[in-house]
Amino acid sequence: MSHSISRRVFLGTAATAATCSLLRTDSSAGAQSATETGFFTLAQRNSRWWFIAPEGEPFFSIGLNHIDPSPLRYEANGDLWERKYGNSIQQWLKESVAPDLRGWGFNSVGWTQEVVTRGLTNHRHSRAFTFEEYQWLGLPYCHQLPFADFHQWDAEVRHPDLSSPEFAQWCDYVAREYCARMKDDSKLIGYFYIDCPTWIHTRDENTWKGPLFDPTRLETEAGRKTLFDLATQYYRITHDAIRRYDKNHLILGDRYEAARPVADEVVEAAMPYVDVLSFQHFSTPEKVSENLDHWYRKTGKPVLLADHAVSIKQPDGGQRHNGEAYAETLRRLRELEGCVGYHLCGAYLCNECRRRGLRDASEQPDDAALSAITAANREAAEWMR
């Protein structure tokens, strides 16, 4: 018998997951439990999964990813950054970003880091927000914990030894550095890990190091068990590091790349140690919703579309957001009883690497896209009520 997620052992891991996570399955008790904790939790109400806000209200996370002020400092912008914001990120977040996101109908922030270089030997992102910057922004947020770097875009860092004592020590440091400071913040939804981990796949940037686990080994029972055990160790160590310093917040885990192979053994191993299954998927609204529903039906775990966009290519090689496709994606996700949110792959400001944003580098808005995005977000806000 193959070692896959469809085995009866999966039911055992799903049951175990309830003891490790912050799930609330009693629809009548969800609001009371959330109010008592003062933090974001999860609950199933009338068969539908929701994030539950600290006040006890259902919350479907409509987030924006990739928020970086550095495009404002391009040479072509002159003294815009200093003149308008006084060289203050606090002022920029309070006077520009927060009002924009609220005005456009976003109710949260996803992954804040923005891609700044793309190449076969150098593919990097801006730094993550600090605790103080999240406070200045004043919106519910998710934070990515840098436990490891086997992201599918990473071109430089070799794979970690998940069995080494140094990996466990590093995870403890990461949790001390971030979770210990964020543990009492009611605005924090939860923690992400890796952006599209290369458990069994690679891209051009990282073929030199290969995947973390050789996918040909999955052809045997022994190989499948080895991957399951390896992934279990990874998710247990990261989970336990967080829970030593923060027992309050959700664990959103890795953002799996839905367009590449996702090993059943990895997802099965994650089940007891994460609260949500998170995915990146750049495809049509129909395919995205079908994939998320597939994973929800297969696992029973709430799912989050953590990074997605549909773009319209421009003659100059740049891109614009397809607002109508965004609205259709959001509509379809609202129909999925297991989906708890949709985070748009921005960026907030268009830089010269991604070449797509809701505002350009001089802060001019993409009015056509924003009109459709705002209307869809406001409709969703009414639906949440």
MARMARMAR-120712 format. One record per residue (C-alpha): x, y, z. Coordinates in steps of 0.05 Angstrom, whole numbers, padded with zeros to 5 digits, always signed. Layout:
! MARMARMAR-120712
XYZ;...
! end
This chain:
! MARMARMAR-120712
+00000+00000+00000;+00029+00068-00019;+00043+00119+00033;-00004+00175+00010;-00051+00225+00041;-00111+00182+00024;-00091+00128+00073;-00131+00118+00137;-00070+00145+00175;-00090+00213+00148;-00152+00211+00191;-00108+00201+00251;-00065+00261+00235;-00126+00304+00223;-00152+00285+00292;-00084+00300+00322;-00084+00368+00288;-00142+00390+00330;-00099+00384+00392;-00043+00426+00363;-00081+00481+00328;-00128+00538+00344;-00187+00509+00304;-00257+00519+00331;-00306+00470+00301;-00367+00485+00343;-00405+00538+00304;-00443+00562+00365;-00380+00568+00408;-00335+00602+00357;-00352+00674+00374;-00346+00664+00449;-00280+00627+00443;-00251+00681+00398;-00274+00737+00444;-00244+00702+00504;-00176+00693+00470;-00172+00763+00441;-00136+00736+00379;-00153+00711+00310;-00177+00639+00310;-00214+00594+00261;-00285+00568+00265;-00335+00531+00222;-00402+00566+00221;-00460+00536+00182;-00411+00489+00148;-00366+00546+00125;-00296+00560+00151;-00277+00630+00173;-00222+00666+00207;-00254+00694+00271;-00231+00764+00289;-00214+00780+00362;-00282+00813+00370;-00315+00747+00350;-00338+00767+00280;-00327+00724+00217;-00267+00749+00178;-00249+00731+00106;-00178+00757+00096;-00174+00803+00036;-00101+00820+00037;-00049+00856-00005;+00022+00828-00013;+00088+00863-00028;+00090+00932+00004;+00157+00967-00004;+00172+01042-00004;+00237+01039-00043;+00207+01055-00112;+00192+01124-00084;+00267+01135-00079;+00283+01121-00152;+00326+01176-00181;+00270+01197-00229;+00226+01215-00169;+00275+01267-00144;+00261+01287-00072;+00191+01257-00070;+00206+01211-00011;+00237+01265+00033;+00191+01321+00011;+00125+01283+00020;+00142+01235+00077;+00201+01268+00112;+00244+01205+00103;+00196+01170+00151;+00168+01100+00139;+00120+01113+00196;+00092+01173+00161;+00087+01136+00095;+00050+01077+00126;+00001+01121+00164;-00012+01174+00111;-00009+01133+00047;-00011+01057+00054;-00063+01048+00109;-00113+01098+00079;-00104+01067+00010;-00114+00995+00032;-00176+01013+00072;-00203+01056+00016;-00193+01000-00034;-00229+00950+00012;-00170+00908+00035;-00177+00886+00107;-00109+00855+00118;-00036+00851+00096;-00005+00786+00072;+00068+00777+00055;+00100+00846+00056;+00167+00831+00023;+00174+00852-00050;+00218+00822-00105;+00274+00870-00122;+00320+00827-00166;+00307+00767-00210;+00362+00726-00240;+00393+00658-00243;+00446+00677-00191;+00411+00733-00153;+00336+00732-00137;+00320+00772-00076;+00265+00808-00038;+00261+00869+00005;+00262+00859+00080;+00201+00840+00121;+00162+00891+00162;+00184+00901+00233;+00136+00895+00292;+00134+00972+00297;+00117+00979+00223;+00058+00933+00230;+00034+00977+00288;+00040+01040+00246;+00001+01007+00190;-00054+00987+00239;-00086+00931+00199;-00092+00856+00211;-00030+00823+00183;+00009+00759+00170;+00083+00752+00183;+00132+00707+00148;+00182+00672+00193;+00251+00658+00160;+00260+00587+00186;+00292+00563+00121;+00306+00587+00050;+00287+00531+00003;+00238+00578-00033;+00228+00560-00106;+00259+00626-00127;+00321+00621-00083;+00384+00619-00126;+00439+00624-00074;+00428+00586-00009;+00441+00511-00002;+00389+00466+00031;+00386+00462+00107;+00400+00399+00145;+00333+00391+00180;+00362+00338+00226;+00419+00381+00252;+00417+00412+00322;+00435+00478+00288;+00370+00479+00249;+00330+00472+00314;+00372+00526+00346;+00360+00572+00288;+00285+00560+00291;+00286+00576+00365;+00323+00641+00351;+00273+00661+00297;+00215+00649+00344;+00249+00688+00400;+00263+00745+00353;+00194+00752+00323;+00141+00710+00359;+00162+00732+00429;+00149+00804+00409;+00085+00792+00369;+00052+00743+00416;+00005+00793+00448;-00014+00831+00384;-00088+00822+00369;-00076+00848+00298;-00032+00788+00279;-00071+00735+00242;-00015+00684+00239;+00053+00662+00214;+00076+00640+00144;+00139+00599+00133;+00170+00587+00064;+00147+00618-00001;+00136+00557-00047;+00183+00505-00016;+00221+00461-00065;+00208+00395-00030;+00205+00356-00095;+00212+00408-00151;+00261+00460-00176;+00262+00520-00222;+00318+00546-00267;+00347+00587-00210;+00360+00526-00166;+00371+00466-00210;+00443+00468-00186;+00422+00444-00117;+00362+00403-00136;+00299+00394-00095;+00303+00381-00020;+00281+00309-00033;+00292+00268-00096;+00222+00257-00125;+00243+00190-00157;+00247+00162-00087;+00172+00170-00081;+00165+00109-00127;+00178+00065-00067;+00143+00056+00000;+00210+00068+00036;+00221+00133-00002;+00151+00159+00014;+00160+00143+00087;+00228+00178+00088;+00197+00242+00059;+00139+00238+00108;+00187+00231+00166;+00232+00287+00142;+00174+00335+00132;+00145+00315+00200;+00210+00334+00233;+00210+00402+00198;+00139+00419+00216;+00146+00394+00287;+00209+00435+00300;+00180+00499+00271;+00114+00490+00306;+00146+00476+00373;+00192+00536+00366;+00133+00582+00355;+00093+00552+00412;+00149+00562+00462;+00141+00637+00453;+00071+00647+00424;+00012+00604+00443;-00039+00653+00415;-00033+00659+00340;-00049+00616+00280;+00003+00579+00240;-00009+00588+00166;+00052+00547+00146;+00086+00544+00079;+00055+00574+00017;+00054+00514-00030;+00063+00526-00105;-00001+00496-00134;+00027+00498-00205;+00083+00450-00187;+00081+00381-00156;+00060+00382-00082;+00077+00317-00047;+00020+00285-00009;+00070+00263+00043;+00090+00335+00058;+00019+00359+00066;+00002+00299+00109;+00062+00313+00153;+00042+00386+00161;-00029+00371+00183;-00019+00366+00258;+00025+00427+00260;-00010+00480+00218;-00079+00511+00223;-00088+00528+00149;-00062+00502+00083;-00035+00561+00043;-00024+00563-00032;+00005+00606-00086;-00030+00595-00153;-00024+00639-00214;-00078+00614-00259;-00149+00628-00281;-00203+00640-00228;-00235+00573-00247;-00171+00532-00240;-00152+00567-00175;-00218+00554-00142;-00218+00481-00166;-00149+00469-00137;-00165+00500-00069;-00229+00461-00065;-00191+00398-00082;-00143+00407-00024;-00199+00425+00024;-00240+00363+00004;-00178+00320+00009;-00155+00344+00078;-00213+00378+00112;-00166+00435+00129;-00184+00508+00116;-00147+00535+00055;-00120+00604+00039;-00102+00633-00029;-00040+00667-00003;-00011+00695-00068;-00047+00704-00135;-00058+00754-00191;-00082+00756-00262;-00042+00805-00304;-00052+00842-00369;+00014+00848-00407;+00031+00917-00433;+00068+00935-00498;+00129+00960-00459;+00137+00893-00423;+00103+00915-00359;+00039+00888-00329;-00027+00914-00302;-00075+00880-00255;-00136+00850-00288;-00189+00878-00241;-00246+00837-00272;-00207+00772-00262;-00192+00792-00190;-00267+00803-00178;-00283+00735-00209;-00230+00700-00167;-00257+00731-00104;-00328+00713-00122;-00310+00640-00134;-00270+00636-00069;-00329+00662-00030;-00368+00602-00056;-00317+00552-00027;-00336+00532+00043;-00264+00516+00061;-00232+00581+00037;-00215+00633+00089;-00181+00687+00048;-00150+00715-00016;-00084+00754-00017;-00069+00793-00080;+00002+00791-00107;+00010+00867-00112;+00052+00903-00109;+00029+00965-00074;+00081+01006-00113;+00106+00985-00181;+00181+00974-00183;+00228+00960-00242;+00232+00886-00225;+00160+00863-00218;+00134+00919-00262;+00063+00913-00234;+00030+00953-00178;-00033+00986-00156;+00005+01052-00157;+00066+01066-00201;+00133+01089-00173;+00109+01161-00172;+00045+01140-00136;-00003+01147-00195;-00059+01096-00185;-00081+01043-00234;-00152+01069-00235;-00182+01017-00282;-00158+00958-00240;-00172+00992-00174;-00244+01007-00193;-00260+00933-00203;-00218+00911-00143;-00250+00961-00096;-00320+00943-00118;-00306+00868-00108;-00275+00880-00040;-00333+00922-00016;-00383+00870-00040;-00344+00818-00001;-00346+00862+00061;-00421+00865+00057;-00423+00789+00048;-00382+00780+00112;-00435+00817+00151;
! end
